[in-house]
């Protein structure tokens, strides 16, 4: 390690050597809030469709816009944290996120809501890399696994609590409150970070704006093409521009982005040398599948529960309660194992159980399954989450030097969000296509605006149930692929052989 790196490491450690845990919990407040917002809208999808007179694709764009705006700037925001200090960037992002949450609740139609969600996603992107970077810089290697396990558990629990909290707020206060609830939480989180998170050493970075532009254009073209594919029946969007040409163009631009990162002699947005560490590379590939699955499944589950089964938003959301509860109960015990057990074993258990739980869910997503039977795979889903988030995030950052923490956490969180936005886009197309396939072109008199109605005919309910269960097959397969990916983990350097 070079002399400047030694100095920065020692300075950061001396600033908060005895009090890293209060800093972690202060950051976790805001981190929990922004991740809740990745899934809280899923339970409100039928309500947004009916109350804002939106289509299925438009309603899912409320989530996709947030996820896309969240994913694209993550890499540059990790660098900004290194340049200006993670505390400063986190607080600016928290203010943007909180104010845009207020705006989301005040709008009266779907298009302004999508715009407000874009701003909200930018605020979230500013905050997220700073949490992992702070953990990496404040905690010594022998405690970093436990801290990262808590961070990972918060990520898992937040994405599962979102639907439960959303259902309770929808039935009691209205859909606007799934956004208003962020305002008091944001205020508390702001003052906690001001008090408990120390200032850290900063590095002067050049910002790769060409890389930002290439990644933004490439991701947008792919996501827009995937999500709107069924709307345009894989045909034309504007004049000669087709869905396929848009997706292919996006892929070409992303290839150009990677090449630019390789040959950029200044300071690339995506430091490809980080991927020379096998565990970092494996974690990033695996977290893409996790982000895809954890985002895609709730949309289909909530539409099935409310439209096909006639559950209220709260009743539908409570189906996720065992998942969140098991994640919470197992967070600490599994966290204590992260520093001592090979990540390959923990992640294999987690991803394997996750895939099995989703396949089990597919089997019971009909119009007659008793509630207790549905809760079995949801409970297994909670167990699996505990064995995924912490081990993956710990393995990703375990070998990173402190001064690369911002870049590394930015890449890892970007990978997770890219998976999430792809999951949101793919599930939108899958839901639309499966509804058309199971209900026919006429839809048997069904329209998306009637999703919240109790008067949906039984044949339509059965068709919707079949459509949603078929949609869940895709995230079940995707997370199953992660079982193969995590077999390439090596034992982390800080673990004894």
VOGU-3710 file (C-alpha; in Angstrom, 3 decimals, decimal comma):
1> xxxxxxxxxx> 0,000/0,000/0,000  1,334/3,470/-0,884  2,079/6,153/1,700  -1,004/8,269/0,859  -3,215/5,189/1,165  -1,661/4,379/4,535  -2,252/7,928/5,719  -5,871/7,959/4,564  -6,563/4,573/6,153  -5,074/5,580/9,478
11> xxxxxxxxxx> -6,855/8,933/9,454  -10,231/7,365/8,784  -9,658/4,756/11,464  -8,518/7,295/14,045  -11,481/9,557/13,367  -13,991/6,971/14,507  -12,001/3,983/15,726  -14,170/3,376/18,776  -17,545/4,436/17,340  -18,107/2,944/13,909
21> xxxxxxxxxx> -21,386/1,279/14,870  -23,394/4,473/15,531  -22,233/5,701/12,117  -23,425/2,479/10,505  -26,874/2,664/12,113  -27,228/6,331/11,150  -26,551/5,488/7,498  -28,808/2,433/7,634  -31,867/4,630/8,344  -31,681/6,331/4,958
31> xxxxxxxxxx> -30,451/3,217/3,157  -33,453/1,260/4,474  -35,786/3,987/3,254  -34,466/4,133/-0,314  -34,569/0,351/-0,686  -38,106/0,154/0,670  -38,991/2,431/-2,235  -37,715/-0,120/-4,746  -40,586/-2,492/-3,863  -43,197/-0,481/-1,947
41> xxxxxxxxxx> -44,844/0,586/-5,211  -45,419/-3,016/-6,263  -48,336/-3,461/-3,864  -49,813/-0,166/-5,068  -49,677/-1,134/-8,753  -53,385/-2,107/-9,027  -54,386/1,062/-7,106  -52,224/3,329/-9,283  -53,677/1,709/-12,402  -57,270/2,319/-11,286
51> xxxxxxxxxx> -56,957/5,687/-9,498  -54,568/7,372/-11,940  -56,168/5,737/-15,000  -52,879/4,178/-16,088  -52,014/1,047/-18,031  -49,949/-1,840/-16,676  -46,794/-0,629/-18,406  -47,294/2,968/-17,219  -47,845/1,799/-13,638  -44,692/-0,312/-13,692
61> xxxxxxxxxx> -42,806/2,669/-15,170  -43,422/4,321/-11,785  -40,962/1,750/-10,441  -38,785/1,404/-13,537  -38,168/5,161/-13,765  -36,983/5,160/-10,159  -34,788/2,088/-10,659  -33,268/3,411/-13,884  -32,526/6,848/-12,417  -31,102/5,036/-9,400
71> xxxxxxxxxx> -28,861/2,700/-11,439  -27,291/5,030/-14,011  -25,557/7,586/-11,721  -24,359/5,077/-9,091  -20,845/4,741/-10,506  -20,240/8,486/-10,681  -21,768/8,985/-7,228  -19,307/6,519/-5,733  -16,508/8,627/-7,186  -18,104/11,826/-5,918
81> xxxxxxxxxx> -18,094/10,346/-2,424  -14,362/9,673/-2,776  -13,797/13,201/-4,110  -15,979/15,328/-1,816  -16,504/13,000/1,128  -19,159/10,293/1,551  -20,905/12,198/4,336  -21,476/15,326/2,241  -22,741/13,462/-0,839  -24,985/11,240/1,299
91> xxxxxxxxxx> -26,645/14,239/2,969  -27,257/16,037/-0,336  -28,799/12,874/-1,741  -30,965/12,436/1,345  -32,381/15,952/0,979  -33,153/15,372/-2,723  -34,762/12,021/-1,952  -36,917/13,384/0,865  -38,194/16,412/-1,077  -38,947/14,353/-4,187
101> xxxxxxxxxx> -40,843/11,845/-2,009  -43,066/14,719/-0,922  -43,571/15,670/-4,575  -44,526/12,072/-5,473  -47,382/12,159/-2,986  -48,678/15,527/-4,183  -49,058/14,733/-7,911  -52,418/13,843/-9,401  -51,555/11,866/-12,548  -49,151/9,171/-13,607
111> xxxxxxxxxx> -46,729/11,180/-15,799  -45,745/13,751/-13,121  -45,404/10,823/-10,707  -42,922/9,141/-13,039  -40,911/12,393/-13,290  -40,837/12,803/-9,509  -39,679/9,195/-9,190  -36,759/9,957/-11,535  -35,598/12,733/-9,194  -36,106/10,411/-6,240
121> xxxxxxxxxx> -33,907/7,799/-7,923  -31,099/10,325/-8,420  -31,179/11,113/-4,698  -31,046/7,400/-3,882  -28,065/6,971/-6,223  -26,158/9,651/-4,328  -26,763/7,909/-1,001  -26,208/4,209/-1,659  -22,468/4,004/-2,526  -21,596/6,072/0,518
131> xxxxxxxxxx> -22,972/3,422/2,891  -20,717/0,617/1,648  -17,754/2,974/1,313  -18,159/4,126/4,920  -18,307/0,545/6,202  -15,197/-0,395/4,243  -13,258/2,609/5,553  -14,418/2,638/9,183  -14,440/-1,041/10,107  -11,285/-3,186/10,401
141> xxxxxxxxxx> -11,175/-6,310/8,226  -12,027/-8,654/11,115  -15,259/-6,741/11,870  -16,184/-5,682/8,363  -18,008/-8,916/7,617  -20,373/-8,462/10,552  -21,037/-4,841/9,612  -21,538/-5,731/5,958  -23,857/-8,566/6,959  -26,041/-6,039/8,777
151> xxxxxxxxxx> -25,923/-3,790/5,709  -26,875/-6,739/3,517  -29,643/-7,818/5,885  -31,068/-4,302/5,843  -31,053/-4,427/2,034  -32,905/-7,733/2,024  -35,386/-6,807/4,746  -36,121/-3,408/3,202  -37,070/-4,868/-0,154  -39,373/-7,318/1,632
161> xxxxxxxxxx> -40,870/-4,833/4,082  -41,816/-2,544/1,175  -44,916/-4,485/0,083  -46,092/-5,017/3,691  -45,724/-1,355/4,593  -47,269/-0,341/1,269  -50,355/-2,468/1,879  -50,926/-1,055/5,340  -50,567/2,520/4,108  -52,798/1,932/1,067
171> xxxxxxxxxx> -55,702/0,589/3,106  -55,415/3,121/5,926  -54,253/6,415/4,392  -54,125/6,104/0,579  -51,451/5,511/-2,055  -49,901/8,963/-1,540  -48,646/7,898/1,884  -46,282/5,299/0,489  -44,261/8,404/-0,442  -45,195/10,793/2,383
181> xxxxxxxxxx> -43,860/8,293/4,933  -40,331/9,018/3,687  -40,423/12,631/4,843  -40,180/12,123/8,646  -37,777/9,210/8,147  -35,590/11,398/5,962  -35,488/14,154/8,581  -34,467/11,715/11,322  -31,855/10,134/9,075  -30,383/13,535/8,189
191> xxxxxxxxxx> -29,714/14,564/11,784  -28,415/11,096/12,692  -25,817/11,232/9,906  -24,809/14,791/10,833  -24,188/13,652/14,403  -22,636/10,204/14,048  -20,877/9,892/10,689  -17,353/11,367/10,633  -15,704/13,243/7,826  -13,131/11,168/5,969
201> xxxxxxxxxx> -10,144/11,666/3,746  -10,982/12,606/0,174  -9,236/11,993/-3,141  -9,158/14,182/-6,188  -10,892/12,353/-9,023  -11,547/13,202/-12,624  -15,084/12,399/-13,653  -15,693/10,253/-16,688  -18,688/12,082/-18,156  -18,358/10,224/-21,476
211> xxxxxxxxxx> -18,720/6,979/-19,537  -21,770/8,357/-17,733  -23,421/9,314/-21,042  -22,688/5,957/-22,707  -23,976/3,924/-19,748  -27,110/6,078/-19,434  -28,013/5,856/-23,137  -27,290/2,132/-23,329  -29,302/1,226/-20,232  -32,245/3,438/-21,175
221> xxxxxxxxxx> -32,528/1,967/-24,673  -32,447/-1,610/-23,378  -34,880/-0,987/-20,511  -37,330/1,004/-22,646  -37,215/-1,624/-25,359  -37,775/-4,516/-22,939  -40,561/-2,849/-20,987  -42,469/-1,516/-23,989  -41,913/-4,592/-26,153  -45,374/-6,032/-25,628
231> xxxxxxxxxx> -47,017/-2,610/-25,992  -45,616/-2,356/-29,512  -45,759/-6,135/-30,101  -42,002/-6,109/-30,719  -42,711/-3,786/-33,642  -42,236/-0,108/-34,445  -42,011/2,582/-31,769  -41,277/5,709/-33,802  -41,160/5,428/-37,587  -38,388/3,002/-38,544
241> xxxxxxxxxx> -37,281/2,483/-34,920  -38,343/-0,960/-33,710  -38,112/-2,571/-30,282  -35,403/-4,902/-31,508  -33,329/-2,115/-33,055  -33,584/-0,103/-29,827  -32,410/-3,040/-27,693  -29,582/-3,887/-30,090  -28,502/-0,235/-30,193  -28,461/-0,184/-26,391
251> xxxxxxxxxx> -26,282/-3,298/-26,279  -23,864/-1,800/-28,819  -23,620/1,401/-26,764  -22,877/-0,627/-23,604  -20,138/-2,516/-25,461  -18,757/0,880/-26,432  -18,940/1,894/-22,774  -16,858/-1,119/-21,703  -14,287/-0,466/-24,447  -14,086/3,176/-23,410
261> xxxxxxxxxx> -13,453/2,086/-19,827  -10,663/-0,204/-20,998  -8,849/2,370/-23,133  -9,580/5,518/-21,105  -6,120/6,485/-19,836  -7,419/9,097/-17,424  -9,733/7,775/-14,732  -12,476/5,466/-16,017  -15,923/5,392/-14,474  -15,761/1,596/-14,174
271> xxxxxxxxxx> -12,270/0,518/-13,037  -12,025/-2,826/-14,814  -9,049/-3,821/-12,671  -11,442/-4,257/-9,750  -12,703/-7,358/-11,530  -9,269/-8,948/-11,280  -10,352/-9,923/-7,765  -12,426/-13,045/-8,389  -14,753/-12,573/-5,416  -15,580/-9,028/-6,481
281> xxxxxxxxxx> -16,382/-10,224/-10,000  -18,498/-13,161/-8,798  -20,432/-10,988/-6,336  -21,266/-8,449/-9,028  -22,560/-11,089/-11,439  -24,562/-12,786/-8,682  -26,108/-9,564/-7,355  -27,508/-8,832/-10,837  -29,617/-11,990/-10,573  -30,647/-11,079/-7,028
291> xxxxxxxxxx> -31,693/-7,556/-8,046  -33,665/-8,999/-10,978  -35,535/-11,548/-8,884  -36,259/-9,443/-5,813  -37,741/-6,686/-7,981  -39,636/-8,748/-10,552  -41,499/-11,170/-8,294  -43,512/-8,714/-6,118  -45,288/-7,133/-9,117  -46,730/-10,466/-10,227
301> xxxxxxxxxx> -47,442/-11,550/-6,646  -49,365/-8,398/-5,749  -51,458/-8,393/-8,944  -52,253/-12,078/-8,384  -53,209/-11,530/-4,743  -55,410/-8,483/-5,342  -56,891/-9,147/-8,798  -57,007/-12,957/-8,942  -57,675/-13,698/-5,282  -59,526/-10,527/-4,265
311> xxxxxxxxxx> -57,296/-9,736/-1,271  -57,177/-6,171/0,011  -53,816/-4,361/-0,321  -53,075/-5,074/3,356  -54,019/-8,749/3,068  -51,913/-9,071/-0,089  -48,969/-7,312/1,535  -49,135/-9,507/4,639  -48,290/-12,491/2,457  -44,758/-11,068/2,548
321> xxxxxxxxxx> -44,739/-10,802/6,360  -43,140/-14,248/6,953  -40,431/-13,366/4,445  -39,546/-10,136/6,212  -39,816/-11,755/9,657  -37,485/-14,644/8,834  -34,973/-12,244/7,269  -35,019/-10,155/10,431  -34,732/-13,108/12,811  -31,842/-14,698/10,916
331> xxxxxxxxxx> -29,926/-11,493/10,130  -27,684/-11,591/13,204  -27,054/-15,371/13,382  -26,118/-15,531/9,713  -24,119/-12,319/10,069  -21,983/-14,001/12,721  -21,172/-16,756/10,225  -20,120/-14,473/7,384  -16,586/-13,839/8,679  -15,977/-17,520/9,474
341> xxxxxxxxxx> -17,627/-19,576/6,722  -16,731/-19,726/3,050  -19,089/-17,402/1,106  -19,621/-20,153/-1,477  -21,473/-22,299/1,071  -23,681/-19,528/2,450  -24,541/-18,099/-0,964  -25,288/-21,560/-2,413  -27,745/-22,248/0,399  -29,348/-18,834/-0,027
351> xxxxxxxxxx> -29,700/-18,796/-3,815  -30,807/-22,432/-3,943  -33,532/-21,921/-1,337  -34,597/-18,683/-3,050  -35,106/-20,437/-6,381  -36,942/-23,335/-4,698  -39,219/-20,888/-2,876  -40,197/-19,134/-6,117  -40,890/-22,423/-7,884  -43,024/-23,387/-4,883
361> xxxxxxxxxx> -44,845/-20,087/-5,169  -45,589/-20,764/-8,840  -47,269/-24,022/-7,820  -49,668/-22,352/-5,352  -50,503/-19,157/-7,270  -54,019/-20,202/-8,281  -57,499/-19,175/-7,152  -58,031/-21,952/-4,591  -54,832/-22,462/-2,558  -55,358/-21,908/1,187
371> xxxxxxxxxx> -53,395/-19,016/2,677  -51,286/-21,291/4,910  -49,986/-23,090/1,824  -48,953/-19,799/0,212  -47,070/-18,789/3,363  -44,752/-21,823/3,171  -42,725/-20,637/0,143  -42,876/-17,066/1,465  -41,245/-18,254/4,706  -38,556/-20,157/2,794
381> xxxxxxxxxx> -37,974/-16,973/0,793  -37,177/-15,118/4,022  -34,722/-17,809/5,123  -32,976/-17,682/1,757  -32,608/-13,896/1,808  -30,588/-14,067/5,019  -27,991/-16,250/3,313  -27,652/-14,059/0,221  -27,320/-10,328/0,898  -24,640/-10,358/3,607
391> xxxxxxxxxx> -22,317/-12,995/2,099  -22,442/-11,441/-1,376  -21,736/-7,889/-0,190  -18,975/-9,017/2,199  -17,240/-11,061/-0,482  -17,501/-8,147/-2,910  -15,693/-5,664/-0,683  -13,501/-7,934/1,450  -10,309/-7,449/-0,573  -10,795/-3,825/-1,668
401> xxxxxxxxxx> -8,282/-1,232/-0,421  -9,998/1,590/1,519  -9,311/4,223/-1,129  -11,097/2,118/-3,752  -14,124/1,668/-1,491  -16,201/4,319/-3,242  -15,518/2,950/-6,713  -16,062/-0,651/-5,601  -19,306/0,027/-3,771  -20,524/2,087/-6,723
411> xxxxxxxxxx> -19,901/-0,811/-9,117  -21,548/-3,370/-6,799  -24,631/-1,266/-6,167  -24,867/-0,455/-9,868  -24,851/-4,160/-10,667  -27,678/-4,726/-8,182  -29,713/-1,854/-9,604  -29,096/-2,898/-13,200  -30,525/-6,276/-12,246  -33,474/-4,571/-10,556
421> xxxxxxxxxx> -34,323/-2,326/-13,493  -34,027/-5,270/-15,898  -36,331/-7,277/-13,638  -38,864/-4,466/-13,605  -38,735/-4,076/-17,381  -38,942/-7,786/-18,158  -41,781/-8,432/-15,705  -43,810/-5,596/-17,250  -43,644/-7,247/-20,656  -44,202/-10,712/-19,187
431> xxxxxxxxxx> -47,296/-9,654/-17,250  -48,845/-7,968/-20,305  -48,056/-10,884/-22,623  -49,213/-13,542/-20,142  -52,499/-11,686/-19,512  -53,112/-11,536/-23,273  -52,218/-15,224/-23,668  -54,445/-16,406/-20,814  -57,399/-14,093/-21,347  -57,316/-13,878/-25,142
441> xxxxxxxxxx> -57,154/-10,730/-27,238  -60,576/-9,645/-26,018  -59,514/-10,023/-22,411  -62,964/-11,484/-21,634  -64,117/-8,005/-20,740  -61,173/-7,389/-18,396  -59,342/-4,058/-18,323  -56,385/-3,058/-16,128  -58,521/-0,336/-14,503  -60,679/-3,053/-12,914
451> xxxxxxxxxx> -57,790/-4,723/-11,069  -58,878/-3,324/-7,732  -62,495/-4,365/-8,253  -64,220/-7,174/-6,360  -66,462/-7,890/-9,362  -63,925/-9,605/-11,605  -65,553/-12,763/-13,059  -64,157/-16,130/-11,977  -62,845/-17,116/-15,460  -60,913/-13,849/-15,577
461> xxxxxxxxxx> -59,516/-14,471/-12,080  -58,315/-17,900/-13,171  -56,701/-16,430/-16,266  -54,959/-13,753/-14,204  -53,726/-16,365/-11,706  -52,239/-18,441/-14,519  -50,644/-15,348/-16,061  -48,997/-14,211/-12,825  -47,720/-17,670/-11,864  -46,174/-18,027/-15,325
471> xxxxxxxxxx> -44,495/-14,629/-14,913  -42,880/-15,709/-11,612  -41,172/-18,622/-13,397  -38,653/-16,203/-14,899  -37,240/-14,763/-11,621  -37,220/-18,332/-10,232  -34,954/-19,432/-13,077  -32,782/-16,306/-12,934  -31,968/-16,641/-9,209  -31,346/-20,351/-9,804
481> xxxxxxxxxx> -28,528/-19,383/-12,175  -26,836/-17,661/-9,226  -26,297/-21,091/-7,621  -23,860/-21,854/-10,437  -22,249/-18,409/-10,338  -21,342/-18,484/-6,622  -19,434/-21,769/-7,022  -16,534/-19,640/-8,294  -15,971/-17,890/-4,945  -12,563/-18,184/-3,272
491> xxxxxxx> -12,054/-18,099/0,478  -11,568/-14,417/1,521  -8,064/-13,426/2,543  -9,078/-12,534/6,118  -10,549/-15,995/6,812  -8,333/-18,698/8,223  -8,061/-21,777/6,066
//
